[in-house]
Amino acid sequence: MEVYDDRYNNRPIYVVRRTNGLGTAGFILAVLTIVLGWVPVFGWFTWALGLLFSFIGMFKAPRGLAIAGFIISLLGLVMILFVFALIAAAIGVAGVSSAVVAALF
């Protein structure tokens, strides 16, 4: 809380800065998803938490980072699905047997 002097009424003015912890956490996790989304379990975990925290944070003020985190989380989902599509295409083109694929996943 910050205190300012009111020059006209000679009384202090109290200014409370509002923050949105869930929105900020969702934004940070969404950015982590973009950077480390290719890591199998860690990428999914950060994506899910980033999306959840950002979605919940959009219902509290201020909403800026929460909305940005939600949009970045959706982009992270697209990126994760694209990486898995590339892996599936590479496995299909290489003609790897189903036993090897089952061992990988």
NORFENKA-V572794 format. One record per backbone hydrogen bond with DSSP energy under -0.5 kcal/mol. CO is the residue of the C=O (numbers start at 0). NH is the residue of the N-H. If there is no record, write none. Layout:
BEGIN
CO:NH
CO:NH
END
This chain:
BEGIN
1:14
3:12
4:6
5:9
5:10
10:5
11:13
12:3
12:14
13:15
14:1
14:16
15:17
18:20
19:23
20:24
21:25
22:26
23:27
24:28
25:29
26:30
27:31
28:32
29:33
30:34
31:35
32:36
35:38
37:39
38:42
39:43
40:44
41:45
42:46
43:47
44:48
45:49
46:50
47:51
48:52
49:53
50:54
51:55
52:56
53:57
55:58
56:59
62:66
63:67
64:68
65:69
66:70
67:71
68:72
69:73
70:74
71:75
72:76
73:77
74:78
75:79
76:80
77:81
78:82
79:83
80:84
81:85
82:86
83:87
84:88
85:89
86:90
87:91
88:92
89:93
90:94
90:95
96:99
96:100
97:101
98:102
99:103
100:104
END
